[in-house]
Amino acid sequence: MEERREALQDRLGVALVAGAYAAVNAFLAWRLPLWTDEIYTLHTTAEGPVEAARRALSFELQPPVYFVLEAVWRAFWSGPLEARVPSILFGVTTVVVGAALAHRLMPGIRTPWAALLIATNPFVIWAGSEARVYALVMLLGAAICLVFVRVHLEGWNRERPLLVVLAILALYTQYYLGFLLAAAGASLLLLRRYREAGWYALEMGVVLLLFLPQIGITLQQASAHSSVLTAQPISIKSLLFEAETCIAELSLPVEWFWGKDDAWVRMLRWGIRLAVGAGLVGGFWRRRKRQDHLPAFALLAILTVVPYLTGSVLTRIVGEPWYFRHWAGFAIPAVLLPLALAGAIGSRAVTAGALVVLLGGNVVASAMELGDLAKTEDNRRVGQALENLERDNEPILVAPADRVWSLGFYYRGRNRLVPVPRDPSFETYRREDIFPKTPAAFREALHRAGDPKAVWVLTGDIELRRMAEESLAEQWQEDLHLQFAGETSLTHFVQTVPLP
């Protein structure tokens, strides 16, 4: 009876946490301005699921499942902000599934606390407020981990077909989830569960067979998306440092200090490394003494580090981007990893202290990130600033070029938005149409704008701003500069030397 009452309390607690997460993200979905990638989603899903699948493959350069689901939703609720609702639902389900995963791996931790840790994580909140694929990817990653544990570590053989179905859905949703599937297989080998590794290889063979129709399209998409700008040399030292940073950014709310080089930051980093070492030693010692002990920390570490390293190496080789948002598939294992580390050390006090620190850090980091209620591009405020400050015949150069779509959603001023380097297309994604390669692209855009006497330049990052300043340095003078969320900057230039 006591166990039933405790289980009921846990379910109620998880439901309350999931409900609070839904309420917060519903507010964010209503309040946060749209950005360029979400404009992509609105266009891709505007004309039904069949057209959404075609555009996902040809323009988004992604698999089609998310866009088909979004198109079905938008057939009934077509508003731009309502397009974020599926991600809220995916995020809510992720909180529940992630709590179930924590219960399987760390039965000593009450599931509402695990759910709260997941729900307050800044990355999980961000993914749930995006009209993009990331919340669904996060959910599929958590579900794969949960079913994988049940099937291959707990012996629930009747769920093997479910694992195959989830793996197929994952690959037809985001290709990077394949790195998580590979890491799951690696974990069985590293944990010396060779028999289960054989069964898992058979399951993934079925998945690969069913994914064959998509492989040719995937290679074409990778070729279209690759760029020498993202191709980088591979260094073991840099990979390990990046893996450490990745885990820290996903599982610890420390992005605001991890890249600094202060003495106390170095001490904190080494403290975390020593804690990881202590967790590894403690976990293996406990496993040696209790053969039934599930090595939660080791498993979650493998499910976090291996996908990151695999993705980092392969994307460097082919010149594909490997951005923070692409890590969504292994976000939940990463979020639970510090909790498993505390449990591996073996003290309840350590686990309770870690939980308090993590929850407090999550709340502070989320509040700092959402304090301005603006996404990366801050298009609403940029549009308002332009409308208040602009004069006639002051065109607005916009780089990257596709940002004209998201800024145009809010800007209602009287001047022309001029994309740099050229007009982008909703039919075919080409990086050379989106990102200027040289300062000459800004000078060419000025000529297309009619060689004005004053101009606004909107850039999305520091490198593009420097490129714009270099192109205008000889004949233009900056007289106003405004900084917005992220690296978005808006600069007003006045001509000092007539254009040739």
Secondary structure as GFF3:
##gff-version 3
##sequence-region A 1 500
A	DSSP	alpha_helix	2	31	.	.	.	ID=ss1
A	DSSP	alpha_helix	36	44	.	.	.	ID=ss2
A	DSSP	alpha_helix	49	55	.	.	.	ID=ss3
A	DSSP	pi_helix	56	60	.	.	.	ID=ss4
A	DSSP	alpha_helix	65	74	.	.	.	ID=ss5
A	DSSP	three_ten_helix	82	84	.	.	.	ID=ss6
A	DSSP	alpha_helix	85	105	.	.	.	ID=ss7
A	DSSP	alpha_helix	111	119	.	.	.	ID=ss8
A	DSSP	alpha_helix	122	128	.	.	.	ID=ss9
A	DSSP	alpha_helix	134	148	.	.	.	ID=ss10
A	DSSP	pi_helix	149	153	.	.	.	ID=ss11
A	DSSP	three_ten_helix	157	159	.	.	.	ID=ss12
A	DSSP	alpha_helix	160	171	.	.	.	ID=ss13
A	DSSP	alpha_helix	177	190	.	.	.	ID=ss14
A	DSSP	alpha_helix	194	225	.	.	.	ID=ss15
A	DSSP	alpha_helix	236	251	.	.	.	ID=ss16
A	DSSP	alpha_helix	255	258	.	.	.	ID=ss17
A	DSSP	alpha_helix	263	289	.	.	.	ID=ss18
A	DSSP	alpha_helix	296	318	.	.	.	ID=ss19
A	DSSP	three_ten_helix	324	330	.	.	.	ID=ss20
A	DSSP	alpha_helix	331	345	.	.	.	ID=ss21
A	DSSP	alpha_helix	348	370	.	.	.	ID=ss22
A	DSSP	alpha_helix	379	389	.	.	.	ID=ss23
A	DSSP	beta_strand	396	399	.	.	.	ID=ss24
A	DSSP	alpha_helix	403	408	.	.	.	ID=ss25
A	DSSP	beta_strand	417	419	.	.	.	ID=ss26
A	DSSP	alpha_helix	431	434	.	.	.	ID=ss27
A	DSSP	alpha_helix	440	448	.	.	.	ID=ss28
A	DSSP	beta_strand	454	459	.	.	.	ID=ss29
A	DSSP	alpha_helix	462	472	.	.	.	ID=ss30
A	DSSP	beta_strand	476	483	.	.	.	ID=ss31
A	DSSP	beta_strand	489	495	.	.	.	ID=ss32
###
